[in-house]
Amino acid sequence: MTIESPIPLLPIVIVLITTILIMFSGKKPNLREFWSFAGSIATFLSVAYMVPIIFNGQKIVYTLSTIAPGISLNFRVDALSLVFGIISSFLWIFATSYNVGYMRSLNEHAQTRYYTCFAVAILGAQGVSYSGSLFSLYLFYEIITIFTYPLVAHHQDEEGYAGAKKYIVYLMGTSKGLLLPATVLTYVLTGTLDFSDNIVTGIFGKDYNNIWISIAYWLFIFGFAKAAIMPLHNWLPSAMVAPTPVSALLHAVAVVKAGVFCISRVMLSTFGTSLLHNTNLGIWTAYIVSFTILAASIIALTKDDLKARLAYSTVSQLSYIVLGVSLLDPNGVMGGIIHIANHGFSKITLFFCAGAIYVATHKKKISDMAGLGYAMPFTFGAFAIASLSMIGVPPVAGFVSKWYLLNGAMGIHNMTIVTVLLTSTILNAGYFAPITIKAFFQGKKPGWSRENIKEAPLTMVVPLVIASLISVAIGIFPQFFTQLIGRLLP
């Protein structure tokens, strides 16, 4: 059953109002941060309001404006929408608390601009979540890119501008050079940009030329460069020049999740599983992202800078999501989409920990972190939990993702993908476990005293501890997300 209602606009409008209030509160830091908290909580509650509707098997649709036949600024809420919508709105609450501690502890400049752009990035993520057409999706996808550029360049130094330049060139270049032509080609082939309600059939009929369909498909896959599929991944490690909360936004909340969400949406709601199976586009996508999973993991092993290692981990982990959907098996799709949530909580914890370590010690290198676990037990304890999730150790959330992914790969009898998943798990352990071991089981480095080091401010530590515990909770009780995603599957 489909409900026509403007409800999907509510989270977007709330974030927009929050952004305006933040802008006009620049001279009152406490008020500015209050609006950030209030807006993030209100946004999450407006998203939560839609959950019972979707669990009842209904969809919500709303057309704001029709530009031309088949081209509309319209919105829809289904199970896939809510997974990304819930994660991006809920994690904004944690990010706001963390932002306060980080920005105040380091006395960062341009904080009003920072909070404003952060809020608009969340607005873009919410818009992407509830887009009902490729036209709407493209619009909000670009909003995220434009307003995260100032965040990447926040430090306004040579390194910051270089990283931000690469960021904008990669993302705007691919969206204009690949994504926009793919959208136009899809409209020429089908006469519509609206998403299909049926993930099996999609919007393409049976008589279209497979060559043109293949061209459009690959333009989409690589046009959504926020997904960081190799070779269009290099912007992501370069963007690590941004403040750590921005890195968390990039890697766990809005930016990269928008990329893999968009790919998932286009694969399921534009092309459909039947077409992707018949043309073998699905399995070839699985092989391409499998290379990204393994190659990025190997590169992560070589990085001593903590944020750089986490960045390449993100490149690898994102491709798990695309891999699961491209298997076109119910278990695989379940594993891919649920990893949007599982990776979100775990990766934001890891980046929050990296920021807390820097605020408390000004250390960035993993080789300098020996013994720090005893001085910062909450931070490194949360890091250890989130690491186990990324590796896929039960009962933490990442295990649920890999369980479904492995079942999906075995369901289509593809031992190559099974081998990739098992190998990547070993590599995950190879680059995460040494960090925890060094922090808790190796002696302190000369030149520092453990007595002079303490945890970062509570506004930073509390969010990262809670986020890590949620990773455990949704690993033990994954039913909310599995039942929600089950509403999407045929």
Residue pairs with C-beta under 8 A, 6 or more apart in sequence:
1 57
1 58
1 59
2 58
2 59
2 60
2 61
2 197
3 53
3 58
3 59
3 60
3 61
4 60
4 61
4 62
5 60
5 61
5 62
6 62
7 49
7 50
7 60
7 62
7 77
8 50
8 60
8 62
8 75
8 76
8 77
8 81
8 130
9 62
9 64
9 75
10 46
10 49
11 43
11 46
11 47
11 85
11 89
11 126
11 130
12 123
12 126
12 127
12 130
14 39
14 42
14 43
14 46
15 39
15 43
15 119
15 120
15 122
15 123
15 126
16 123
17 39
18 35
18 36
18 38
18 39
18 40
18 42
18 43
18 119
19 39
19 116
19 119
19 120
19 123
21 35
21 39
22 32
22 35
22 36
22 39
22 112
22 115
22 116
22 119
23 112
23 116
25 31
25 32
25 35
25 112
26 32
26 112
29 111
32 111
32 112
32 115
33 96
33 99
33 100
33 115
36 96
36 99
36 115
36 118
36 119
37 93
37 96
37 97
39 119
40 89
40 92
40 93
40 95
40 96
40 122
41 93
43 89
43 92
43 122
43 126
44 86
44 89
44 90
44 92
44 93
46 89
47 82
47 85
47 86
47 89
47 90
47 126
48 86
50 60
50 77
50 82
50 85
51 82
51 86
51 484
53 60
53 77
54 60
54 77
54 78
54 79
54 82
54 484
54 487
55 483
55 484
55 487
57 487
59 76
59 77
59 78
59 197
60 75
60 76
60 77
61 74
61 75
61 76
61 77
61 132
62 74
62 75
62 76
62 132
63 72
63 73
63 74
63 75
63 132
64 72
64 73
64 74
64 75
65 72
65 73
66 72
66 73
67 73
67 135
69 191
69 192
70 187
70 190
70 191
70 192
70 193
70 194
71 133
71 135
71 187
71 192
71 193
72 132
72 133
72 135
72 136
72 193
72 194
73 133
73 135
73 136
73 139
74 131
74 132
74 133
74 136
74 194
75 130
75 131
75 132
75 136
76 130
76 131
76 132
76 195
77 85
77 130
78 487
78 488
79 484
79 485
79 486
79 487
79 488
80 261
80 264
80 265
80 268
80 269
80 337
80 485
80 488
81 129
81 130
82 129
82 484
83 337
83 338
83 340
83 341
83 481
83 484
83 485
84 125
84 128
84 129
84 257
84 258
84 261
84 340
85 126
85 129
85 130
86 341
87 253
87 257
87 340
87 341
87 344
87 345
88 122
88 125
88 126
88 129
88 253
88 254
88 257
89 122
89 126
91 252
91 253
91 344
91 345
91 348
91 467
92 122
92 253
94 348
94 352
94 463
94 466
94 467
95 118
95 245
95 248
95 249
95 253
95 348
95 463
97 459
97 460
97 462
97 463
98 245
98 248
98 352
98 355
98 459
98 460
98 463
98 464
99 114
99 115
99 118
99 245
100 459
101 359
101 456
101 457
101 458
101 459
101 460
102 108
102 243
102 244
102 245
102 355
102 359
102 460
103 111
103 114
103 243
103 245
104 457
105 359
105 456
105 457
105 460
106 243
106 359
108 114
108 154
108 243
109 156
110 154
110 156
113 150
114 150
114 151
114 154
114 243
117 147
117 148
117 150
117 151
118 151
118 245
118 246
118 249
120 143
120 147
121 144
121 147
121 148
121 151
121 249
121 254
121 255
122 253
122 254
123 140
123 143
124 140
124 141
124 143
124 144
124 147
124 254
124 258
125 140
125 144
125 253
125 254
125 257
125 258
126 140
127 136
127 139
127 140
127 143
128 137
128 140
128 141
128 144
128 258
128 261
128 262
129 261
131 137
131 139
131 140
131 195
131 265
132 194
132 195
133 192
133 193
133 194
133 195
134 183
134 186
134 187
134 193
134 195
134 266
134 270
135 183
135 193
137 262
137 265
138 175
138 179
138 180
138 183
141 175
141 179
141 224
141 226
141 258
141 262
142 172
142 175
144 226
144 254
144 255
144 258
145 168
145 171
145 172
145 175
145 226
148 167
148 246
148 249
148 250
148 254
148 255
149 164
149 167
149 168
150 164
151 242
151 243
151 246
151 249
152 160
152 163
152 164
152 167
152 239
152 241
152 242
152 246
152 250
153 160
153 161
153 163
153 164
153 242
154 160
154 242
154 243
154 246
155 241
155 242
155 243
159 241
160 241
160 242
162 238
162 241
163 238
163 239
163 240
163 241
163 242
164 239
164 241
166 234
166 235
166 238
166 239
167 235
167 238
167 239
169 235
170 225
170 232
170 234
170 235
171 225
171 226
171 235
174 222
174 223
174 224
174 225
174 232
175 223
175 225
177 223
178 219
178 220
178 222
178 223
178 225
179 219
179 220
179 223
179 224
180 223
181 219
182 216
182 217
182 219
182 220
182 223
183 193
185 212
185 215
185 216
185 219
186 193
186 203
186 216
186 270
187 193
189 204
189 208
189 212
189 213
189 216
190 203
190 204
190 205
190 208
192 203
194 203
195 203
195 265
195 269
195 270
196 202
196 203
196 269
196 270
196 272
198 272
198 490
199 268
199 269
199 272
199 273
199 488
199 489
199 490
200 272
200 273
200 274
200 490
201 272
201 274
201 275
202 268
202 269
202 270
202 271
202 272
202 273
202 274
202 275
203 269
203 270
203 272
204 213
204 270
204 271
204 272
204 275
210 279
213 271
213 275
213 279
214 279
214 281
217 271
217 276
217 281
220 263
220 266
220 270
221 229
221 263
221 285
221 288
222 229
222 232
224 259
224 260
224 262
224 263
224 266
225 232
225 235
225 259
226 255
226 256
226 258
226 259
226 260
226 262
227 256
227 259
227 260
227 262
227 263
227 318
227 319
227 322
228 235
228 236
228 256
228 259
228 292
228 314
228 315
228 318
228 319
229 288
229 289
229 292
229 318
229 319
229 322
230 291
230 292
230 295
230 296
230 315
233 292
233 296
233 315
236 250
236 251
236 256
236 311
236 314
236 315
237 308
237 311
237 312
237 315
239 246
239 247
239 250
239 311
240 247
240 305
240 307
240 308
240 311
242 250
243 355
244 307
244 351
244 352
244 354
244 355
244 358
245 351
245 352
245 355
247 307
247 310
247 311
247 351
247 354
247 355
248 347
248 348
248 351
248 352
248 355
249 255
250 256
251 310
251 311
251 314
251 347
251 348
251 351
252 343
252 344
252 345
252 347
252 348
252 351
253 344
253 348
256 314
256 318
257 340
257 344
259 318
260 318
260 321
260 322
260 340
261 340
263 322
263 325
264 321
264 322
264 325
264 336
264 337
264 340
267 276
267 282
267 285
267 325
267 326
268 325
268 333
268 488
271 281
273 282
273 328
275 281
276 282
276 285
276 326
276 328
277 328
282 326
282 327
282 328
283 326
283 327
283 412
283 414
285 322
285 326
286 323
286 326
286 327
286 414
286 417
287 416
289 319
289 322
289 323
289 326
290 319
290 323
290 416
290 417
290 420
292 315
292 316
292 319
293 316
293 319
293 320
293 323
293 420
293 424
294 316
294 420
294 423
294 424
294 427
296 312
296 313
296 315
296 316
296 319
297 312
297 313
297 316
297 424
297 427
297 428
297 430
297 431
298 427
299 312
300 309
300 312
300 313
300 316
300 427
300 431
301 427
301 430
301 431
303 309
303 312
303 431
304 365
304 366
304 367
305 364
305 365
305 366
306 354
306 357
306 364
306 365
306 366
306 369
306 435
307 351
307 354
307 364
309 366
309 431
309 435
310 347
310 350
310 351
310 354
313 347
313 350
313 390
313 428
313 431
313 432
314 347
316 424
316 427
316 428
317 339
317 343
317 347
317 390
318 343
320 335
320 336
320 339
320 343
320 401
320 402
320 405
321 336
321 337
321 339
321 340
321 343
322 336
323 332
323 336
323 405
323 417
323 420
324 332
324 333
324 334
324 335
324 336
324 337
324 339
324 401
324 404
324 405
324 408
325 332
325 333
325 336
325 337
326 332
326 336
327 333
327 336
327 405
327 408
327 409
327 411
327 412
327 414
327 417
328 412
329 408
329 409
329 411
329 412
330 408
330 411
330 489
330 490
331 404
331 405
331 407
331 408
331 411
332 404
332 405
332 407
332 408
332 409
332 411
332 412
333 408
333 485
333 488
333 489
334 404
334 408
334 482
334 485
334 486
334 489
335 400
335 401
335 402
335 403
335 404
335 405
335 406
335 407
335 408
336 401
336 405
337 485
337 488
338 400
338 401
338 404
338 478
338 481
338 482
338 485
339 398
339 401
339 405
341 397
341 474
341 481
342 389
342 397
342 398
342 400
342 401
342 471
342 474
342 475
343 390
343 398
343 401
345 386
345 389
345 397
345 467
345 468
345 470
345 471
345 474
346 386
346 389
346 390
346 396
346 397
346 398
346 468
346 471
347 386
347 390
348 467
349 382
349 383
349 385
349 386
349 464
349 467
349 468
349 471
350 383
350 386
350 387
350 390
352 382
352 460
352 463
352 464
352 467
353 379
353 380
353 382
353 383
353 386
353 464
355 456
355 460
356 376
356 379
356 455
356 456
356 460
356 461
356 464
357 363
357 369
357 372
357 376
357 379
357 456
358 364
359 456
359 457
359 460
360 375
360 376
360 379
360 453
360 454
360 455
360 456
361 372
361 376
361 448
361 453
363 369
363 372
366 434
366 435
366 438
367 438
368 445
369 435
369 438
369 439
370 438
370 439
370 442
370 443
370 444
370 445
371 439
371 442
371 443
371 444
371 445
371 450
372 380
372 439
372 444
372 450
372 453
373 380
373 381
373 436
373 439
373 440
374 440
374 450
375 450
375 453
375 454
376 453
376 454
376 455
376 456
378 455
378 461
378 464
378 465
379 455
379 456
379 461
379 464
380 436
380 439
380 440
381 465
381 468
382 464
382 465
382 467
382 468
383 435
383 436
383 439
383 468
384 436
384 440
385 396
385 468
385 469
385 471
385 472
386 396
386 467
386 468
386 471
387 432
387 433
387 435
387 436
388 396
388 398
389 396
389 397
389 398
389 399
389 471
389 475
390 398
390 428
390 432
391 398
391 425
391 428
391 429
391 432
391 433
392 398
392 399
392 401
392 402
392 425
392 428
393 399
394 475
395 472
395 475
395 476
396 471
396 472
396 475
397 471
397 472
397 474
397 475
397 478
398 471
398 475
399 475
400 474
400 475
400 478
400 482
402 421
402 425
405 421
406 418
406 421
409 415
409 417
409 418
409 421
410 418
444 450
455 461
474 480
474 481
